Amino acid sequence: MIDDNNSSFKDEENNQGIISSQNSKQNSSLTRLPKWYKAMLICFIALLFSFILGVFATIVAIVLLIVLIITFILGIDSLMQIKRSNGTLSSNGYVIPAIVTPLVIVLSAALTIPAIGVAINRSTFIHESWGLRLLGETLTDYAKKHDGQFPESDKWCDVLRDSNEIDEWVFGYRGDKEKTCDYAFNKDAVKLGMDAPNNMVLLFDSEPGWNQVGGIELLRKDGRGRINILFADNHKEIFRAKNVPYLRWKLEDSGNIPKADIAKPFTIAGVIVAIVFVWIFAHFRNYIKKYWIFALVLGIVSTGVGMLLGAMAEGALYAIGDDKGVGWIIGGITGFLVGICYVVILGQFFDNKKPEVSSVGYGTLSGIIAGAVCSTIVHSFLMICYEESSFANMLAGLGFGVVAGTILGWISSGIIPACYRKALAVDIATDNMELQ
């Protein structure tokens, strides 16, 4: 009988030891997860600055990828362990963010790559436009020496090249075996010479060729949607491809581009966004009132960030010779409203969270979502303003919104606990008393 009791006691001890060992293993992922999650955020932010500064970008990207994978695996492992623990383990606030945030970062990084391509494309246009202006100046000099007449239409490239006044790169040479020029001469302007009106098209982007003369049928069709145009008075502008046919190609053309009426779609979009934000403010006004100082500060910071990113998005992705200067206004207003909404989300979390649950994971994930929403709204309005039908710019700008949301979210998740520690402690104590 005693042996049976001893045996039973030893079995119980062994079982407890096994359970303790299992819990220790289970806890290992949960305890390591916060450090890896924060390391992921640091690498993500560092990647942005490494691209801006142009140093160590590749190394930082590789390190970020490794940390992303480890964080994601730890998050999955922690989630599975919590489910198998039958309630003995609970989330520390990092599990779901550790699973979702790496996926969002990878997706946003992939979508931001086209933005880099757009920037490179834009710099190419600057280079091309400089060459186009030099060609125009050389044509003007030639005409002044030849009674106001331009070179013969079927020899204009040869004449300019043989003049030794310009280098071959001006024509757009790319090392081709055959000589090529990336521009064509407007056939009607050739006939008029120096008598061509100032607003008449002189040279324009075309498919590669040599001594090309014609009209809109020669326009470049590479999908960039932008056309460099040099006018008879030797000033250059960049136009959207859809507006180029309205320019003054012939003497009888007016050259007036029709103005699109964007007031109606802009108003509808504005009313929809306003209704959503008014509902949020009315429904969650208690949180705004409780954290009003933090809401005001974050709103101001978000306004500044939104103005900066909105202006950058407009200049880099939308404005093509017709900068409307609305990006900073749209970005500022949207940034302020989304910043206030973020305070509501974070306030709800702090009012309902357990003391042992960290706010960093939830705060940064919420910041990432807020940044993505803000970026989407800003780009939606810019698409309306510039009559843009492609979503490529919106997707390209999404990554910048995610980065801004990550930084502000991480900072914000630490401000509320630090500034409202006493108020949160009173709330927790009150809740415990009510439960008792």
Backbone torsions as a table, in degrees:
resi	resn	phi	psi	omega
1	MET	NA	-44.4	178.4
2	ILE	-64.8	-40.3	179.0
3	ASP	-62.7	-38.9	178.8
4	ASP	-63.6	-43.3	179.2
5	ASN	-63.6	-42.9	178.8
6	ASN	-62.9	-40.8	179.5
7	SER	-63.9	-42.4	178.4
8	SER	-63.4	-40.8	-179.8
9	PHE	-64.4	-41.8	179.9
10	LYS	-66.0	-39.0	178.1
11	ASP	-62.0	-40.0	179.6
12	GLU	-65.4	-40.8	178.3
13	GLU	-62.9	-41.4	179.5
14	ASN	-64.2	-41.2	179.8
15	ASN	-64.3	-41.8	178.6
16	GLN	-65.2	-36.1	178.1
17	GLY	-65.9	-39.2	178.1
18	ILE	-64.8	-44.5	179.1
19	ILE	-62.0	-43.5	179.5
20	SER	-62.6	-40.2	178.9
21	SER	-65.2	-40.9	179.0
22	GLN	-64.3	-43.6	179.6
23	ASN	-62.6	-36.6	179.1
24	SER	-64.5	-41.3	178.0
25	LYS	-66.5	-40.7	179.9
26	GLN	-64.0	-40.6	-177.1
27	ASN	-69.6	-22.1	-176.0
28	SER	-61.0	-43.4	179.5
29	SER	-66.0	-42.5	-179.1
30	LEU	-65.5	-37.3	-179.0
31	THR	-75.4	-29.9	179.6
32	ARG	-82.9	-23.2	-173.7
33	LEU	-58.6	-45.6	-179.1
34	PRO	-56.9	-41.7	-178.5
35	LYS	-65.2	-42.5	-179.3
36	TRP	-70.1	-35.2	179.1
37	TYR	-64.5	-46.1	178.9
38	LYS	-66.1	-36.6	176.9
39	ALA	-62.7	-37.6	178.0
40	MET	-62.6	-43.8	-180.0
41	LEU	-63.4	-42.4	179.8
42	ILE	-62.1	-44.1	179.9
43	CYS	-65.6	-37.6	-180.0
44	PHE	-64.3	-45.9	179.0
45	ILE	-67.6	-39.5	179.3
46	ALA	-63.2	-33.3	179.6
47	LEU	-62.9	-39.9	178.4
48	LEU	-60.2	-49.3	-177.5
49	PHE	-70.0	-29.5	177.6
50	SER	-68.1	-34.7	176.4
51	PHE	-68.8	-40.4	-179.7
52	ILE	-65.6	-43.7	-178.0
53	LEU	-82.8	-17.1	177.2
54	GLY	75.1	23.1	-178.8
55	VAL	-127.0	139.5	173.5
56	PHE	56.4	22.6	-176.9
57	ALA	-63.0	-42.8	-178.4
58	THR	-64.9	-43.8	-179.6
59	ILE	-63.4	-45.8	179.8
60	VAL	-62.9	-38.7	179.7
61	ALA	-63.5	-41.0	178.9
62	ILE	-65.9	-44.6	178.7
63	VAL	-61.8	-42.9	179.1
64	LEU	-60.5	-42.8	-179.9
65	LEU	-61.4	-42.6	179.0
66	ILE	-63.8	-45.9	-179.5
67	VAL	-65.5	-37.0	177.7
68	LEU	-60.1	-46.0	-178.7
69	ILE	-63.7	-45.5	-179.3
70	ILE	-63.6	-44.1	179.7
71	THR	-62.2	-43.1	179.7
72	PHE	-63.0	-43.6	179.8
73	ILE	-64.7	-43.6	178.1
74	LEU	-62.6	-38.0	177.9
75	GLY	-63.9	-45.5	177.6
76	ILE	-62.5	-45.5	-179.6
77	ASP	-62.1	-42.1	179.5
78	SER	-64.2	-41.1	-179.9
79	LEU	-63.2	-43.2	179.6
80	MET	-66.2	-37.7	179.7
81	GLN	-67.3	-39.3	178.1
82	ILE	-62.8	-40.4	179.6
83	LYS	-67.4	-33.2	-179.0
84	ARG	-83.3	-10.2	-173.6
85	SER	-82.6	-6.8	-179.7
86	ASN	56.3	39.7	174.8
87	GLY	92.8	-6.8	-179.5
88	THR	-76.8	-20.9	176.7
89	LEU	-117.9	148.3	177.7
90	SER	-137.1	162.2	-177.8
91	SER	-68.6	146.7	177.2
92	ASN	-101.6	12.7	179.0
93	GLY	93.7	-0.9	-177.4
94	TYR	-111.8	-15.3	-169.5
95	VAL	-62.7	-59.9	-178.8
96	ILE	-63.8	-45.7	176.2
97	PRO	-58.3	-35.1	-179.5
98	ALA	-67.9	-23.4	177.9
99	ILE	-87.3	-43.4	-174.0
100	VAL	-80.3	-44.1	-174.1
101	THR	-59.4	-45.6	177.4
102	PRO	-57.9	-38.5	178.9
103	LEU	-64.9	-41.5	179.5
104	VAL	-65.9	-41.3	-179.8
105	ILE	-63.3	-45.0	179.4
106	VAL	-62.2	-44.4	-179.4
107	LEU	-64.1	-45.9	-178.8
108	SER	-65.6	-37.4	178.3
109	ALA	-65.0	-39.4	179.0
110	ALA	-66.1	-36.0	-179.1
111	LEU	-77.7	-21.9	-178.5
112	THR	-80.9	-19.6	-179.9
113	ILE	-55.2	-43.1	176.9
114	PRO	-58.2	-30.1	179.2
115	ALA	-63.0	-37.5	177.3
116	ILE	-65.3	-39.9	176.7
117	GLY	-62.6	-38.3	178.5
118	VAL	-64.4	-41.5	179.4
119	ALA	-63.0	-42.3	177.8
120	ILE	-64.4	-41.7	178.2
121	ASN	-61.0	-38.1	-179.3
122	ARG	-66.4	-40.7	178.6
123	SER	-65.8	-33.8	176.2
124	THR	-62.5	-39.4	178.8
125	PHE	-64.2	-37.9	177.9
126	ILE	-62.2	-42.9	179.2
127	HIS	-63.2	-45.4	-179.0
128	GLU	-63.8	-42.8	-177.7
129	SER	-64.1	-32.5	177.4
130	TRP	-66.1	-43.1	176.9
131	GLY	-64.3	-38.1	179.3
132	LEU	-63.6	-40.6	179.3
133	ARG	-66.4	-38.3	177.7
134	LEU	-64.6	-38.1	176.2
135	LEU	-62.2	-42.5	179.9
136	GLY	-63.2	-41.4	179.4
137	GLU	-65.0	-38.9	179.2
138	THR	-67.0	-39.2	176.2
139	LEU	-62.2	-42.4	179.8
140	THR	-63.6	-43.1	178.4
141	ASP	-62.4	-39.6	179.1
142	TYR	-63.5	-44.3	-177.7
143	ALA	-64.7	-36.8	179.3
144	LYS	-63.9	-28.4	-179.5
145	LYS	-89.4	-7.6	-175.8
146	HIS	-129.7	49.5	174.3
147	ASP	56.0	37.8	175.3
148	GLY	76.9	10.9	-178.8
149	GLN	-104.7	141.3	176.2
150	PHE	-80.9	167.9	177.2
151	PRO	-60.8	160.5	176.4
152	GLU	-56.9	140.5	-171.0
153	SER	-60.2	-32.6	-177.0
154	ASP	-90.3	6.8	-178.8
155	LYS	-136.9	11.6	-169.9
156	TRP	-64.2	-36.4	177.7
157	CYS	-66.9	-42.2	-180.0
158	ASP	-63.3	-42.0	-178.1
159	VAL	-64.2	-44.3	-179.0
160	LEU	-67.4	-39.0	179.6
161	ARG	-66.5	-41.2	-177.1
162	ASP	-75.8	-10.2	179.7
163	SER	-73.1	-14.7	-179.6
164	ASN	60.9	19.0	178.9
165	GLU	-95.1	-13.8	-179.9
166	ILE	-136.2	154.2	178.1
167	ASP	-86.7	164.3	-176.5
168	GLU	-66.1	-28.5	-177.6
169	TRP	-62.8	-23.5	-179.3
170	VAL	-61.3	-32.1	-180.0
171	PHE	-75.4	-13.5	-178.9
172	GLY	97.3	25.3	179.4
173	TYR	-57.5	139.2	177.4
174	ARG	-126.1	27.1	-178.8
175	GLY	80.6	18.1	179.3
176	ASP	-67.1	151.3	177.3
177	LYS	-66.7	-36.8	178.2
178	GLU	-97.0	145.6	178.3
179	LYS	-67.5	135.2	-178.3
180	THR	-137.5	157.2	175.2
181	CYS	-135.6	135.9	-176.7
182	ASP	-87.3	10.5	-177.7
183	TYR	-131.0	155.4	176.9
184	ALA	-124.3	157.8	-177.7
185	PHE	-99.2	132.7	176.4
186	ASN	-68.7	120.2	-173.5
187	LYS	-61.6	-33.4	-179.6
188	ASP	-75.4	-31.0	178.3
189	ALA	-72.1	-32.5	179.0
190	VAL	-59.2	-41.9	-177.1
191	LYS	-66.5	-34.3	-174.9
192	LEU	-83.8	-26.3	-179.3
193	GLY	63.5	-137.4	-178.3
194	MET	-69.3	-10.4	178.4
195	ASP	-82.5	-2.8	179.3
196	ALA	-64.2	136.8	178.5
197	PRO	-58.1	151.5	-177.3
198	ASN	-58.0	-33.7	-176.1
199	ASN	-93.4	17.4	179.8
200	MET	-91.7	140.8	179.8
201	VAL	-65.4	130.3	178.7
202	LEU	-107.6	-60.6	177.3
203	LEU	-125.0	154.3	-178.5
204	PHE	-155.0	159.2	177.0
205	ASP	-61.1	135.6	178.9
206	SER	-142.1	174.7	170.7
207	GLU	-67.0	149.8	-178.8
208	PRO	-55.7	136.3	178.9
209	GLY	-169.2	-159.7	179.7
210	TRP	-150.8	130.7	-177.1
211	ASN	57.8	38.2	-178.0
212	GLN	-79.1	133.6	178.0
213	VAL	-136.6	132.3	-179.6
214	GLY	172.7	-147.8	-178.2
215	GLY	-132.2	-144.0	-174.3
216	ILE	-65.0	-16.5	178.4
217	GLU	-66.5	-16.7	-178.9
218	LEU	-97.6	1.0	-177.1
219	LEU	-57.7	146.0	177.7
220	ARG	-61.4	137.6	-177.2
221	LYS	-125.8	47.1	-177.1
222	ASP	-94.7	5.8	175.0
223	GLY	85.8	1.0	179.7
224	ARG	-72.5	-22.6	176.1
225	GLY	75.4	9.1	-179.5
226	ARG	-127.1	138.8	-179.3
227	ILE	-129.4	127.0	173.2
228	ASN	-80.0	129.2	179.2
229	ILE	-125.7	129.8	173.0
230	LEU	-108.9	126.9	-177.5
231	PHE	-94.4	171.2	-173.7
232	ALA	-63.8	-26.5	177.8
233	ASP	-85.5	10.0	175.4
234	ASN	71.2	23.2	171.2
235	HIS	-101.4	145.4	-174.2
236	LYS	-112.9	142.7	174.7
237	GLU	-139.6	157.2	175.4
238	ILE	-108.8	129.1	-177.2
239	PHE	-122.9	154.4	169.8
240	ARG	-70.6	144.5	-175.2
241	ALA	-57.7	-34.7	-176.8
242	LYS	-70.3	-19.7	-179.0
243	ASN	-94.6	-12.9	-175.9
244	VAL	-62.0	-40.2	179.6
245	PRO	-59.9	-20.9	-178.9
246	TYR	-82.8	-7.0	-179.9
247	LEU	-71.9	172.7	-176.8
248	ARG	-85.6	91.3	178.8
249	TRP	-88.7	-32.7	179.1
250	LYS	-117.9	163.4	-177.1
251	LEU	-61.4	-34.3	-177.6
252	GLU	-82.5	-8.7	179.7
253	ASP	-71.9	149.0	179.6
254	SER	-83.0	-32.2	-179.1
255	GLY	79.0	13.4	-178.7
256	ASN	-93.7	123.0	177.1
257	ILE	-86.0	124.6	-179.0
258	PRO	-62.8	138.0	179.4
259	LYS	-86.7	129.0	179.2
260	ALA	-82.4	144.8	178.1
261	ASP	-88.5	102.1	-178.5
262	ILE	-100.9	1.2	-175.2
263	ALA	-62.1	-44.1	-175.6
264	LYS	-65.5	-55.2	179.2
265	PRO	-62.2	-35.5	179.9
266	PHE	-65.2	-41.7	179.6
267	THR	-65.9	-43.8	179.8
268	ILE	-60.8	-46.2	179.7
269	ALA	-63.5	-40.6	179.6
270	GLY	-64.5	-40.8	179.4
271	VAL	-64.8	-42.1	179.8
272	ILE	-61.8	-47.7	179.7
273	VAL	-63.1	-41.3	-179.6
274	ALA	-62.9	-42.4	179.8
275	ILE	-61.4	-43.4	-179.6
276	VAL	-62.0	-46.9	-178.3
277	PHE	-68.5	-37.4	177.6
278	VAL	-63.1	-41.3	178.7
279	TRP	-63.0	-42.7	179.5
280	ILE	-62.9	-45.5	-179.2
281	PHE	-63.6	-40.2	-178.5
282	ALA	-70.9	-38.4	-174.9
283	HIS	-77.4	-30.8	-176.0
284	PHE	-118.7	30.8	-176.5
285	ARG	-62.9	-26.5	-179.7
286	ASN	-63.1	-37.9	179.3
287	TYR	-70.1	-38.7	178.3
288	ILE	-65.0	-39.4	179.5
289	LYS	-67.0	-39.2	-177.2
290	LYS	-69.4	-41.0	-176.9
291	TYR	-111.4	38.6	-171.0
292	TRP	-64.8	-34.4	179.0
293	ILE	-66.1	-47.3	178.2
294	PHE	-63.9	-39.4	178.8
295	ALA	-62.0	-40.4	-179.8
296	LEU	-66.8	-46.1	-179.4
297	VAL	-63.5	-48.6	-179.4
298	LEU	-64.7	-36.5	177.7
299	GLY	-60.8	-41.9	179.2
300	ILE	-66.7	-44.4	178.8
301	VAL	-63.1	-44.7	179.4
302	SER	-62.9	-34.4	177.0
303	THR	-62.6	-45.5	179.2
304	GLY	-62.4	-44.9	179.5
305	VAL	-64.7	-42.4	179.3
306	GLY	-63.1	-40.0	178.3
307	MET	-63.1	-42.9	-179.4
308	LEU	-64.4	-51.7	-177.5
309	LEU	-68.6	-34.5	177.9
310	GLY	-64.2	-43.6	178.3
311	ALA	-65.8	-40.0	179.0
312	MET	-65.0	-42.1	179.8
313	ALA	-63.4	-43.0	179.9
314	GLU	-64.0	-45.4	-177.2
315	GLY	-69.1	-37.0	-174.4
316	ALA	-87.8	-30.8	-170.4
317	LEU	-115.9	-22.3	-172.4
318	TYR	-119.1	-48.6	-173.6
319	ALA	-68.6	119.8	178.9
320	ILE	-128.1	82.3	-178.9
321	GLY	73.9	1.3	-178.5
322	ASP	-141.2	53.3	-178.4
323	ASP	-62.7	116.9	-177.9
324	LYS	-85.3	-13.1	177.6
325	GLY	67.6	31.4	-178.4
326	VAL	-105.4	-10.7	-175.6
327	GLY	-59.5	-44.2	-177.8
328	TRP	-69.0	-31.8	178.4
329	ILE	-70.4	-49.3	179.3
330	ILE	-61.6	-44.5	-179.7
331	GLY	-63.6	-39.9	-179.9
332	GLY	-65.8	-47.2	-179.4
333	ILE	-64.1	-46.9	-179.1
334	THR	-65.1	-40.3	179.0
335	GLY	-60.9	-41.4	179.1
336	PHE	-63.9	-47.7	-177.5
337	LEU	-65.3	-43.9	179.6
338	VAL	-67.4	-35.4	177.5
339	GLY	-61.8	-41.7	177.7
340	ILE	-65.0	-42.2	178.4
341	CYS	-63.1	-35.2	177.9
342	TYR	-63.8	-38.0	177.0
343	VAL	-61.6	-38.6	177.5
344	VAL	-61.2	-46.7	-179.3
345	ILE	-62.5	-46.6	-178.7
346	LEU	-68.2	-35.7	178.2
347	GLY	-63.2	-40.3	176.7
348	GLN	-60.7	-42.0	-179.6
349	PHE	-61.7	-47.2	-177.0
350	PHE	-68.5	-30.1	179.2
351	ASP	-76.0	-17.8	-176.3
352	ASN	-117.2	-7.1	-174.3
353	LYS	-80.6	159.1	174.4
354	LYS	-84.2	151.1	-177.5
355	PRO	-57.8	-32.0	-175.8
356	GLU	-84.2	-4.1	-178.4
357	VAL	-90.6	125.6	-178.2
358	SER	-74.3	151.1	-179.3
359	SER	-96.1	-10.5	-174.7
360	VAL	-63.9	-48.3	-178.7
361	GLY	-60.2	-52.2	-178.9
362	TYR	-66.0	-40.7	-178.1
363	GLY	-64.5	-44.4	180.0
364	THR	-70.3	-39.2	178.0
365	LEU	-63.1	-43.1	177.0
366	SER	-64.1	-37.9	177.4
367	GLY	-64.1	-39.9	178.1
368	ILE	-62.2	-45.3	178.8
369	ILE	-63.3	-42.7	179.3
370	ALA	-62.5	-41.2	178.3
371	GLY	-63.6	-40.2	178.9
372	ALA	-66.1	-41.7	178.9
373	VAL	-63.7	-45.8	-179.9
374	CYS	-60.1	-45.9	179.6
375	SER	-61.7	-41.8	-179.1
376	THR	-63.8	-42.4	179.8
377	ILE	-64.9	-45.8	-179.1
378	VAL	-60.4	-46.8	-179.2
379	HIS	-67.6	-31.2	177.4
380	SER	-62.2	-45.2	179.2
381	PHE	-68.2	-37.5	177.9
382	LEU	-66.2	-36.3	177.1
383	MET	-63.0	-38.2	177.7
384	ILE	-67.1	-46.1	-178.0
385	CYS	-60.8	-39.0	-175.7
386	TYR	-103.5	11.9	177.3
387	GLU	52.7	43.4	-178.5
388	GLU	-92.3	125.5	-178.7
389	SER	-99.9	-16.8	-179.8
390	SER	-84.7	141.2	178.6
391	PHE	-92.0	6.7	-177.2
392	ALA	-60.8	-42.9	-179.5
393	ASN	-65.1	-39.3	178.9
394	MET	-62.1	-43.9	-180.0
395	LEU	-67.8	-37.0	179.5
396	ALA	-66.4	-37.3	-178.9
397	GLY	-79.2	-12.1	-177.4
398	LEU	-60.4	-37.9	-178.2
399	GLY	-61.8	-37.6	-179.7
400	PHE	-68.4	-35.8	176.0
401	GLY	-66.0	-37.8	179.2
402	VAL	-65.8	-42.5	179.1
403	VAL	-63.0	-46.6	179.8
404	ALA	-62.2	-40.8	178.4
405	GLY	-65.2	-36.4	178.5
406	THR	-63.2	-47.1	-178.0
407	ILE	-65.2	-50.5	-178.8
408	LEU	-66.5	-35.3	179.0
409	GLY	-65.7	-40.9	179.9
410	TRP	-66.4	-44.1	179.0
411	ILE	-64.2	-44.3	-176.4
412	SER	-66.0	-34.9	-177.9
413	SER	-66.0	-16.6	177.5
414	GLY	-101.3	-16.9	-177.6
415	ILE	-75.2	-45.4	-177.5
416	ILE	-60.7	-48.7	178.1
417	PRO	-60.1	-34.8	-177.8
418	ALA	-74.9	-40.2	-175.2
419	CYS	-88.0	-24.7	-176.1
420	TYR	-118.9	30.8	-175.6
421	ARG	-59.6	-46.0	-177.7
422	LYS	-65.8	-43.6	-179.6
423	ALA	-63.4	-40.8	179.5
424	LEU	-67.3	-37.9	179.1
425	ALA	-64.4	-39.7	178.2
426	VAL	-64.9	-41.3	179.3
427	ASP	-62.4	-43.4	-179.3
428	ILE	-64.3	-43.9	179.5
429	ALA	-62.5	-41.1	179.3
430	THR	-63.4	-43.3	178.5
431	ASP	-62.7	-40.5	179.9
432	ASN	-64.7	-39.6	178.7
433	MET	-64.8	-38.3	178.6
434	GLU	-67.6	-34.9	178.2
435	LEU	-69.0	-33.1	-179.7
436	GLN	-75.3	NA	NA
